Amino acid sequence: MVQDVAGSNPVGRPFTMRITSVQFDIVWEDKDASHAEVERLLEASPPGQGDLVVLPELGDVGFSLALDRIVDERSALWAQQLAARYQCWLLHGWPERRGETGRNVAGLVAPDGTLRGTAEKLHPFTAGHEHRAYEGGDGPFVFDVDGVAVCPLICYDLRFPEAFRVAAAAGAEVFIVIANWPKSRSHHWRALSIARAIENQAALVACNRTGSDPHMVYFGGSLAVDHTGIVLAEGSDAPSTVTAEFDIAALRTWRNEFPALKDMRTDLMPSKPAE
């Protein structure tokens, strides 16, 4: 599904996009404490006006399934206030309730503080019992961020290349993956992030949390990967900001000079799971 797909800037025109991942130890089910940690990191390294700032999956409560305790309006309101304060774009992950079940969402906020929309996690992590609290969403969604087509995806979605392929076919140029990805599978995180960028000729930012929760240990390792698979920036296991500037003009030129996406067989994409 597509919202305001970009692409108006011509190939070859100088055109860049600056993106910062904020990786930190989310305080378990404590929004105020988690918000304070994000604010501390951004005060130490403020984003520029019009930059895109990215926070991890369920970035103010952690990977909690306790919807009765963690769903309220504070997540979105705080994200709107933070984006307006820095006049930046902000992608923040939070839980929502839809009827009897929840949705794990990534909300995109514009520099004026307006919520432009939410993208829902497509694949609940069944091995971690996520499906007991959250339903898989519709999508993927592609948003226009100052003339760039940006597609947010969430954690486990990284393992499903067809979601990226559908978004690329719809025009996505930059993928943002927000996550609570455990240290035990850190090598998968890096390999899959680079692969998704290469195969879709797209920039990719993967923002992961640090620290631990009652169930898992995390490792940070947030990545910024360009459209050829080159890692532009990479985080350690410590709370930090990880910033990279992407050459969108070069990305579009590469797609024209090496038109692999034009050779894509969309007729081979499954319309439903195989029987």
Summary of the structure (lengths in Angstrom):
residues: 275
radius of gyration: 17.3
end to end distance: 24.2
largest distance: 52.6
contacts: 966
relative contact order: 0.17
helix: 31%
strand: 29%
